[in-house]
Amino acid sequence: MYPEIFGIIDTYSVMILIGVIFCLWFLSLYLKKKKYPKQAIYGIELNAVVAILVGVVTGLLFQNLYDFIDKGDAYTWTWAMTFYGGLIGGVVSFLVGYFAVLRRKYFPMVKELLVIAPSCITIAHGLGRIGCFLAGCCYGKETDAWYGVQFPGMDHKVIPVNLFEAIVLIALSLVLLFLALKEKGLFNFGIYMVVYGVWRFVAEMWRGDHRGAFVGNLSPSQFWSIVLFVGGLAYFVVMGILLAKGKAPKPTDHVAS
């Protein structure tokens, strides 16, 4: 059971909600700085909310797929979610909504989204990890170190991987937001993919909850961390080539209101 506030809503859900609010705030802050009209900002934010909801569903489906692969006939449905499943579903949903509706109807904002989206993703994810810490899930291996935490129902201390990840993600989000606001964020997506891919791959080695095997001895999250890391390197190469040729995405000069 997740701890509840006034017996009404659990702390995990509260932190997820706060994460979504900060995500939309970062997005709005950046687009307002770029002087986009309210209609454009509202359209992107609505698309982001839909993408988040889709991500919740795909996060559930991915986790249940992993459990089915891992447990076979012993599998039963779980309401647990996996971040990478949510990320994949959310990104796909956002891109479909953007290219199918928003870009055609309102505005081309490819450059702005490449710059600000990583900061939005990381702040929501980081605050969500605080929710994991409060709920006592996604914990690490047993430890006697000073930083160990003993969650309710445990008779030993564990590495607070969930809290460490929250710190890493929130710090990364603020750095990416700073680069975005300073007009130096064109490589933000690559930075996010490489940094988080490396962190998550290593952090999986510290996890104490059952991770399951997905490809060889790799956990599902380690597999997707490798994919994310390679994608980040590819992003750097492609964006570097586009910059050298003067074909990199540029900010929009005129946006329909």
Order of alpha helices (4+ residues) and beta strands (2+ residues): beta-beta-alpha-alpha-alpha-alpha-alpha-alpha-alpha
